[in-house]
Structure formats: C-alpha cells, structure tokens
Amino acid sequence: MSSAGRHLANLIEQIASPAASLAGEGESFATLPIPGSQLNLVGRDAAGCVAILIAIDTSYPLGPLPPVQLENLSVAHAARCTVSRASETPVTGVFSIVRCLSTDPQLVQLFIDVMASVALQFGEPPSATGAAQVLNRVIRLFRDLGKPSERTAQGLWSELFVIAGSTSPTLVAAAWRSVKFERSDFATSDQRVEVKSTTGVVRSHAFSADQLRVPRGTRGIVASLVCQKSAGGVSIGDLWDIVREGVASDPSLTLRVDEVVAETLGDAWKHALSVRYDWQTARDSLRLYRMESIPSIGSESPPEVSDIRFRVDLSHVEPCSSEELEMDGGLFAVMLPTTTA
C-alpha cells in the first residue's frame, strides 16, 4: 500500500458506521476530512462500506448524471447526504460518492489506494460534471479488473521496474502506454521505448516487425532485462507502490498508473500482485539497444504481408553507453536504473 493509502486507511480505522437514526437529508455517512483535499471526506455508510465523498460546487448545474453500480463499486453523482463527525452536529451537503461495495481486504485496500490520489485531484470543489470526468476513469479501472488479462505478469513487472528504477519516474510514467503512441510501451513525440524481458540465460526476445519500426524523425530503443523469479524478490504490488510514490506529486498521473496496471492485470490481479522477481538481477542485466542496431526482418517485405514476428538473440548486439543516452536526453537519459529499490 502506498503511503497516501496507508494514511487514508488509518483514518478509516477511526470511523464507526453512523447511527441508523441520524437526522438529516439523504443517506448518512460517518466521516473524517481527507488532509490536503479541502472539503473532501472519507467515511462509512450505515452498512459499514468505505466511501470517498467529493464535495461538489453547487453553483454549477448538478446533472442529470446517472449513478453507476458495478459488482464492487458504486458511484453516485452530486448526491445530497448527511455527514457527521464524532461530537459534532451532522451537516447536509452535496457530494459525489464513490463507495467500495466489497469486504474483501485486497479489494478494499486497492480501493483506498486508488481513491487516495483521486481525492487529491480536487483542490477546490469541482462541478458535478468535472468530478464525473475523473470518476469515470475510476469506474473504467474497476471494470478492467473483471476483464481477462491480455498481457503477462512478467511483462508488467518489467515495465514497472523500468519506471521505478529510472532517475525520473514522473517523466517515464507520463510516457507509459500512451494511447497516442500505443505501438510502444513508452513514447514521447520523438522517442520510443520497447521493454523486453527474459527468464533464460540467453538474452533472446520476441519482436514484431512493427515494434522495431519508428516514424521518421523518431528514435527508438529496446530496454532488455533478465527476470529471475525469487521468493524474496520484489513483487508487482511492491513495484506498483514504488511507482505510486515516485509520481505522488501528480495525482492525475498516479491514477493513470493505476489505470494501466488494472487494464494489464484484469481479472488475474490478485494472483499477479504477488509475482516476485529479483530486483538486483534485473538492475544488473538492464541494457538499452538502439532499434536500428537490432537484426530484423520485414523491412523489404511486400505490403500485402503483415504481422511478421521473430525472435532475436541480442547477445552480440552492442548496447548503448550511458554517455550516449545522456546526450540523447529525454526518456533515454533517465532509463538507466538508480542504485536502490
């Protein structure tokens, strides 16, 4: 759990469910303020479910915005409700309410971690529509957790490792799985990075021809590393928290990281979070190769031929030096890992 999540979890432990007979308008919540997020609250409803209440600016139109209910999450937009704190008089307000409907400890923890950064996105009370735009991302995130996983845990571990081990997690995370440049794992307007990992003794990776082709005016590198499973290694959950801490100054980017992880793991997320690989092995083995230096096929293939895939042994390919990467700047300059996990 991230430090922001732990802090929020500690607040939740102090909250008892409100009395069923609490006087006021709408639903009742026992609450505490979330530090650093103005009027936003963390609370429990009468059933004991954990909820985050985003205070809404009522000078803007309040809707209509229909409520959303998933298996483990509900969102009510611009709802009038009554909130109370110990020894204080209950008050009525208008909030967008995001509620965890599950009692599963792992899911509750994930909800807290995600919402800890979401609440901090609202420095001032937003309009109902403004809040809904952010909360729709949360809804999609929890929907993704119920979908089949399309990528491997090893691949996600490797990408998180590259972010966590970089000298600028914020810069690298901001380039992660960009929809605009969806062909690459990391991309900016003029740089592309594809991450490849192997568990074998030979540095051999599978590629598609498209992965080694970048648009004119764009440079690309392949980040290659060895993943060695280890019971005492760093888990995907650990790396996720490390990356969250690295980008904590940007709550919207933190949510983006959460979105990518949820989309990647899908319905396998509980098991995948505990998958562990050795940090030191990955760090020592990380090499960066210019895409044009990697043997490839398909550049002269007929236009009718597509989806070409092949495997390349990089053992005899010269990697980039740290001096080269520093001269390149941008993503390339920050990709070599820091010294600690």
C-alpha positions in Angstrom: 0.0 0.0 0.0 1.3 3.5 -0.8 2.0 6.0 1.9 -1.1 8.0 0.9 -3.1 4.8 1.0 -1.8 3.9 4.4 -2.6 7.3 5.8 -6.2 7.1 4.4 -6.6 3.5 5.8 -5.5 4.7 9.2 -8.3 7.4 9.1 -10.9 4.8 8.1 -10.0 2.6 11.1 -11.0 5.6 13.3 -14.5 5.8 11.7 -17.5 3.9 13.0 -20.7 3.5 10.9 -23.2 6.2 11.5 -26.3 5.7 13.6 -29.2 4.5 11.5 -31.4 7.1 13.1 -29.1 10.0 12.2 -31.3 13.1 11.3 -30.7 14.8 8.0 -31.2 14.7 4.2 -30.4 11.7 2.1 -28.1 8.9 3.1 -25.9 9.3 6.2 -22.1 8.9 6.5 -19.8 9.0 9.4 -16.7 10.9 8.1 -13.3 12.4 8.6 -11.7 15.1 6.3 -9.0 14.0 3.9 -5.9 16.0 4.6 -4.8 18.1 1.6 -8.0 17.8 -0.3 -10.1 20.7 1.1 -13.7 19.6 1.8 -13.4 16.0 0.6 -14.2 13.3 3.1 -13.5 9.6 3.8 -16.3 7.8 5.6 -18.5 4.8 6.2 -22.2 4.3 5.4 -24.7 2.6 7.7 -23.7 -0.8 6.3 -20.0 -0.1 7.1 -18.9 0.2 3.5 -16.0 2.5 2.9 -16.7 5.6 0.8 -15.0 8.7 -0.5 -17.1 11.9 -0.7 -16.0 14.6 -3.2 -17.6 18.0 -2.2 -19.4 19.5 -5.2 -19.6 23.2 -6.2 -23.4 23.7 -6.3 -23.1 26.9 -8.3 -22.8 24.8 -11.4 -25.6 22.5 -12.8 -25.8 19.2 -10.8 -26.9 16.9 -13.6 -28.6 14.8 -14.5 -25.8 12.3 -14.1 -27.0 8.7 -13.6 -25.5 6.6 -10.8 -23.2 3.7 -11.7 -23.1 0.4 -9.9 -20.6 -2.4 -10.5 -20.1 -5.6 -8.6 -17.6 -4.0 -6.2 -18.0 -0.2 -6.8 -20.8 2.3 -6.8 -20.7 6.0 -7.8 -23.5 8.5 -7.1 -23.0 11.9 -8.7 -24.0 15.1 -6.9 -26.0 13.4 -4.2 -27.4 15.3 -1.2 -26.4 13.5 2.0 -25.8 14.0 5.7 -22.3 13.7 7.1 -21.3 13.5 10.7 -18.1 13.5 12.8 -17.7 12.4 16.4 -19.1 15.0 18.9 -20.1 17.4 16.1 -23.6 18.3 14.7 -24.4 16.4 11.4 -24.5 18.7 8.4 -26.0 18.2 4.9 -24.0 18.7 1.7 -23.8 17.7 -1.9 -21.1 15.2 -2.8 -20.1 12.7 -5.5 -19.9 9.5 -3.5 -17.6 6.7 -4.5 -18.2 3.5 -2.5 -16.5 0.2 -2.2 -19.2 -2.5 -2.0 -16.8 -5.3 -1.2 -15.5 -6.5 2.1 -12.6 -8.4 0.5 -9.5 -6.9 2.2 -7.4 -6.9 -1.0 -10.2 -5.1 -2.9 -10.8 -2.6 -0.1 -7.1 -1.9 0.0 -7.0 -1.3 -3.7 -10.0 1.0 -3.5 -8.3 3.0 -0.8 -5.0 3.3 -2.7 -6.8 4.4 -5.9 -9.0 6.9 -4.2 -6.2 8.4 -2.0 -4.8 10.0 -5.1 -8.2 10.7 -6.8 -9.4 12.8 -3.8 -6.2 14.9 -4.1 -7.1 15.9 -7.7 -9.8 18.2 -6.4 -8.0 21.1 -4.7 -11.3 23.0 -4.8 -14.8 21.7 -5.1 -15.4 20.8 -8.7 -18.6 20.9 -10.7 -20.6 17.7 -10.8 -19.5 17.2 -14.4 -15.9 17.9 -13.6 -15.9 15.3 -10.8 -17.7 12.8 -13.1 -14.9 13.1 -15.7 -12.3 11.9 -13.2 -14.6 9.4 -11.5 -15.4 7.8 -14.9 -11.7 6.8 -15.0 -12.2 5.1 -11.7 -15.2 3.3 -13.0 -13.3 2.0 -16.0 -10.4 0.9 -13.8 -12.7 -1.3 -11.7 -14.4 -2.6 -14.8 -11.0 -3.6 -16.2 -10.3 -5.7 -13.1 -13.1 -8.0 -14.2 -11.8 -8.5 -17.8 -9.5 -11.3 -18.9 -5.8 -10.3 -18.8 -4.2 -9.8 -22.2 -0.5 -9.3 -21.0 1.9 -11.3 -18.9 2.7 -10.5 -15.3 6.4 -10.7 -16.2 5.9 -8.0 -18.9 4.1 -5.7 -16.4 6.8 -6.3 -13.7 9.5 -5.3 -16.3 7.7 -2.1 -17.3 7.1 -1.1 -13.7 10.7 -1.9 -12.9 11.8 0.5 -15.7 9.7 3.3 -14.2 10.7 2.6 -10.6 14.4 2.2 -11.4 14.6 5.3 -13.6 16.0 8.6 -12.4 12.7 10.4 -13.3 9.7 8.2 -12.6 7.3 11.0 -13.4 8.8 11.5 -16.9 8.8 7.8 -17.7 5.3 7.1 -16.2 3.9 10.0 -18.2 5.1 8.3 -21.4 3.7 4.8 -20.4 1.2 3.2 -22.8 0.2 6.4 -24.4 -2.9 6.0 -26.5 -1.5 8.4 -29.0 1.6 6.2 -29.4 0.1 2.9 -28.5 2.5 0.8 -30.5 5.3 1.3 -27.9 5.5 0.7 -24.2 6.8 4.2 -23.6 6.6 7.1 -26.0 7.0 10.8 -26.4 6.7 12.9 -29.5 10.2 11.9 -30.7 11.3 8.9 -28.6 10.0 5.3 -28.3 11.0 2.6 -25.8 10.0 -1.0 -26.0 10.6 -3.2 -22.9 11.6 -6.8 -23.3 12.4 -9.4 -20.6 13.5 -13.0 -20.5 13.9 -15.6 -17.8 16.5 -17.5 -19.8 20.3 -17.4 -19.8 20.3 -16.1 -23.4 19.2 -12.5 -24.0 16.6 -13.5 -26.6 13.4 -11.7 -27.2 10.4 -12.0 -29.5 9.5 -9.0 -31.7 7.0 -8.0 -34.2 8.4 -6.1 -37.2 6.3 -3.1 -36.2 7.9 -2.9 -32.8 11.3 -2.1 -34.4 9.9 0.5 -36.8 9.5 4.1 -35.6 8.1 7.1 -37.5 10.5 9.3 -39.4 12.1 11.9 -37.0 11.7 9.5 -34.1 14.3 7.5 -32.3 13.7 4.1 -30.6 15.4 1.9 -28.1 14.7 -1.5 -26.7 15.2 -1.9 -22.9 16.2 -5.6 -22.2 16.4 -7.2 -18.9 16.5 -10.6 -17.2 13.7 -11.5 -14.8 14.6 -14.1 -12.2 11.8 -15.4 -10.0 12.6 -15.1 -6.4 10.5 -15.7 -3.2 12.4 -12.9 -1.6 12.2 -10.6 -4.6 10.2 -7.5 -5.3 6.5 -8.2 -6.2 4.4 -6.4 -8.8 2.4 -5.0 -5.8 5.7 -3.6 -4.3 6.7 -2.1 -7.6 3.3 -0.5 -8.1 3.7 1.2 -4.7 7.2 2.3 -5.5 5.9 3.9 -8.7 3.0 5.5 -7.0 5.4 7.1 -4.5 7.6 8.3 -7.4 4.7 10.1 -9.1 2.8 11.1 -6.0 3.3 14.8 -6.7 0.9 14.4 -9.7 -2.4 12.8 -8.6 -3.7 12.5 -12.1 -0.6 10.7 -13.2 -0.9 8.4 -10.2 -4.4 7.5 -11.4 -3.0 6.9 -14.9 -0.5 4.4 -13.4 -3.4 2.6 -11.6 -5.4 2.5 -14.8 -2.6 0.9 -16.8 -1.9 -1.7 -14.1 -5.6 -2.6 -13.8 -6.0 -2.8 -17.5 -3.0 -5.1 -17.8 -3.8 -7.5 -14.9 -7.5 -7.7 -15.4 -9.2 -10.5 -13.5 -5.8 -12.0 -12.6 -4.8 -9.1 -10.5 -5.0 -10.7 -7.1 -2.6 -13.5 -8.0 -0.4 -11.3 -10.2 0.3 -8.7 -7.5 2.3 -11.4 -5.5 4.5 -12.4 -8.5 8.1 -11.7 -7.5 11.4 -11.2 -9.4 14.8 -10.3 -8.2 15.5 -6.5 -8.3 19.3 -6.8 -8.4 19.3 -9.3 -11.3 17.0 -7.0 -13.3 19.1 -4.0 -12.5 22.4 -5.6 -13.3 21.1 -7.1 -16.6 19.3 -4.0 -17.9 20.7 -3.0 -21.3 19.4 -0.4 -23.8 19.7 -1.1 -27.5 19.0 1.2 -30.4 16.3 -0.3 -32.5 18.2 0.2 -35.7 21.1 -1.9 -34.3 18.8 -4.9 -33.7 18.7 -7.5 -36.6 15.3 -7.5 -38.1 13.3 -8.9 -41.0 10.3 -7.5 -42.8 11.7 -4.1 -43.9 11.6 -5.2 -47.5 8.5 -7.4 -47.2 5.6 -6.9 -49.6 2.9 -4.6 -48.4 0.5 -7.5 -48.5 2.5 -9.3 -45.8 1.8 -8.2 -42.2 2.1 -9.3 -38.6 5.6 -10.5 -39.0 7.1 -12.0 -35.8 10.5 -13.3 -35.0 13.0 -13.9 -32.2 16.4 -12.1 -31.8 19.4 -13.0 -29.7 20.9 -9.7 -28.5 24.0 -11.3 -27.0 26.2 -9.9 -29.7 24.4 -6.6 -30.2 26.3 -3.6 -28.8 24.2 -1.8 -26.1 24.0 2.0 -25.7 26.5 3.6 -23.3 25.3 5.8 -20.5 27.1 8.7 -22.2 25.2 8.2 -25.4 21.9 8.1 -23.5 22.7 11.2 -21.6 23.4 13.0 -24.8 20.1 11.8 -26.3 18.2 13.3 -23.3 14.5 12.8 -22.6 13.3 9.3 -21.9 16.6 7.7 -22.9 18.7 9.7 -20.5 16.7 8.6 -17.4 16.2 4.9 -18.3 19.3 3.5 -16.6 18.3 2.4 -13.0 19.1 4.1 -9.8 21.1 2.2 -7.2 18.4 1.2 -4.8 14.9 -0.4 -5.0 
